[in-house]
Amino acid sequence: MVRWFWQRDKAPRRTLVLRSRGESGDATRVDFAELAPEPNTFLGQAAYLQLGYFETLTRLIRATADLSEKEILSRAAGAALAKHRGIVDIITAHGDDPTEVMLPFREQLDAFRRKTLGPRIAETMLAVYLTAGMLDDFYLALSSSYGETGAKVAKILSEADDRGEIIKIIAATIASDEQWRSLLSMWGRRLVGDTILVARAALRPHLPGAEDDKLEPVFTELMGAHARRMDAMGLAS
């Protein structure tokens, strides 16, 4: 009989390690023994988020007239789809139906994605770049809670996302009209709250108020990484 890692009699204490990709040195560590969700919750949310990135990027490809921009967006969409399929393969390997595992999170994550669809193409591009960056960081860190399966997810999420060139499109947009800078700065700030709510919802529900102290370093680091992304584009965070 196969025993999955979460069926062990004494599970190890789970520790969330939040670290910017490629960064060496100490990382922020938070004891997540009681906060990390069940494995299928983690896998279902992570898989559906990548599918959502793919769908939004595909929408942007259709809406964009410039061929070079279509190429940039298509590479990012392809990377998101590859990550989605990678996580789906893990779910399937566990003997579960990926659709059933993802379905409980469809309504919530679709609502989040609708909130981040800007009224113009540039705002939606910025939303994908920023929210996907924050949530990939969060799920990459959370993967440390799930043993071998988590390591497989971490490897998938660490693959190139091909979203970096979106910065070039945003920079060109700002250069075309300086008013875009303040508009996109404001839009970027608006995205933070909704994105943090998605990350919080990924954890076990009904957390005691005392757990906020444990979570604060995690969300502080997520917002710090968000600020660095904004700064790199010349946008006020």
N, C-alpha and C positions, 0 to 999 in steps of 0.2 A: 504493500500500500504506500502510495506517495504521500509524503508529509511536506507541505509547503512551509516556508520559513515562518509564517505567522502562527503555525500550529504547534510550535515548540512550547513545552510546558512552562519554561521560564524565559520570557522574552527579555532581551537586553534592554537597558534604558536607552531610549531614543534621544539623540541629540541633533538638533538642527544646526547646520554649519552654513552660514551665509557668507559667501566670498565672491567678489567680482571675478569674472572669468579671466584667467591668466594672471591673477594677482597672487603673489606669494606672501608668506608671513602669517601672522596670527589672523584668525577669523573670529567673527562674533559667534559664540556658542550659546544655545538656549536649550535647556532640558525640555524635550517634547514628549516625555514618556506618557503623559496623560492627554496630550493635545493632538498628536498626529492622528489623522483619520484612518479608517479601515483601508486596507490595500486597494480594494476595488473603487473606493471613493477617490483615492489619490490617482489611480490609473485612469478612471473614467473622466475625471475633470481634466487631467493633463492631456489626454487624447482629444477630447472635444475642443479644448482651447486651441490646439494646433489646427484642427479642422476649421475653426472659426477664423483664424488668421488667414488660412488659405482662401476661404470664401470672401473675406473682405478684400484681400489683395486681388482676387480674380475680378471682383466688382470694379476695383480701381483700374485694372488693365482695360476693361471695356470702356470705362469713362474717359480714359486718357487718349488724346489724339497723337501725341508725340511718340514716334516709334522707339527712340532710345529709352524713354521713360517706360514704355511697355516692356522692353527687354529687362530693365532693372527690376520692375515689379514682378515679372514672370519668374525670375530667378528666386526672388524672395518667396513667392507663392509655391514654387517647386520644393524649396527647402522645408517650408511648413508642412506640405503634404507628405514629404518623406518622413518627417518626425512623427506626424500623425500615424502613418502606416507602421512605423517602428514600434510605437507604443501599443497599437492595435495587435501587432504580432505577439507582444508580451502577454496581453490579455488572452488571446487565443491559445497560447502555449499553456496557460493556467487552466484551460478547459472551459472558459467562459465565453459567452456571446458578446462581442464588443458593442453591438448596438444596445443590448440590455444594460451593459455596464455604463455606457455613456448617457442613456436616455434620462435618468433622474436629474441630470445637470443641464439638460438642453434648454429648458425654459429660462433658468436663471442666467446662464451664460449668453444665450441669445439676447436677452434683455440688456445685459451689459454691453454687448457688441452694438446693439442699436443705439445705445446712449453715446457711443464713441464714434458714430458715423457723423462726421462734420457736414455742415451745409455746403462746403466746397471741397474739392479734391485735396487741396493742400492740408486741410485740417484732418481729413481722414487718414492721409499718409502719416501725418505726425502722430495721430492716435495709435495707428498700428505700430509704429516704431517705438513709441514710449510705453504703451500698455503691454505689448508683447515682451519688451525688454524687462519690465518690472516683474511680470508673472513668470517668465522663463527663469529669472533669477530665483524667485520664490520656490518654484517647483523643483529646480535643480538642487536647492538647499534642502528642501523637504525630502528629497529622494534618499538622503542619508538615513532615514528612519526605516528603510525597508530591505535591508540586507542585500542579497545578491540581485533580487529584482530591482531594488532601488538603484543599484550600481548600473544595471542595464539601462534604466531610464535616464540616469545622469549622463551616460555616454551618448545617448540619443540627443538629449537637450544641449549637450556641449558641442554638437556638430555645428558647422557654420550655418548661420541663419540667412545670410545674404541680404540682410536688411540695411547694411551700412551705406550702400549707395543711395538709399532713400534720402540720406542727409544732403547729398548733392542736389537732388531735386528741390528739397526745401530751401537750401541756400540760394539756388537760382531764383526761386519764387520770391524770396526776401529781397534779392538784388534787383528784381524787376520793379518793385514798389516797396519802399521802406515801411509803409503802413502795415505790411504783412507782419513785420517783426512784433509789434505790440499785440496784434490780433492773435498770432500763433503763440505768443508768450502766455496770453490769457487762457487760450484753449488748452495749452499744456498744463497749466496749473489746475484747471477744472478737472482734468483726467485723474488726478492723483487720488482723490477721495473714493471714487467709484472703483478704482483698481485695488486700493487697499481693502475695500469691502469684499471684493472677490477673494482676495488672499485670506482674509479672516474667515470667510464662509467655507474655505477649504479645510479648516480645522474642525475638531469635534465641536458640536453645538453645545449651548448652555454652559459656557465656560464661567467659572466663578470670577467675580471681579478682581480677585487677587492675582489671577493669571495675567492681567494686563501688564504687570511689572515684568513678567517673563517675555512677553511679546514685544514690549517697547523697543528693545535693541534691534529686533528683526525689522520692524517697520521703519525705524529710524534709518537703518542701513538701506532699505529699499528706497526710501525717499531721498537719501543721499545719492544713490546711484542715479535716480531720476534727475536730480539737480545737475549731476555731472553730464548727463546726456543733453539736457537743455543748454548748459553752458557751452558744450562743444558745438552747438548750432548757433551760438550767439543769441540765445533766447533767455530772458529773465525767468528764473524759477521761483 
